[in-house]
Amino acid sequence: MIMGLDGCPYQRPGVGYGTFVLWQRDSGLCVGWEVYLMNSDGSGTYLLTNAGAIDGAPFWNAVGSQIVLQTNRDGNDEIYRMTSDGSFQTDLTTNGTADGAPDLEH
């Protein structure tokens, strides 16, 4: 049996939003990391990305309506933004150099 790895949990900020947690998961099959959302009790797991790449380091914006993440889906590490349901995934750092460690808190 191949086991995956979970990491980088990040709770949704703001009053009334603390019930959702983002995290990244490695399937253990060497196909990459993906970003997930779940309730804080562990129920309601929802896949937000499915790029077949390394998608990770997810962070909420201050009000919990958008998420930034690091991904190599375009061939090098870039910073992407998406809405909290995983839609409208947009590359924010289109360039030939590696970009990483997104953080909307600082």
Protein Blocks (a to p, Z undefined) as FASTA:
>chain_A
ZZdddehiacdedehilmpccddddehlonaccdddddfkopaiacfbdnhpacehiacd
fkopaccdddfknopacdddddfkopaiacfbgcfbdcehiafkZZ
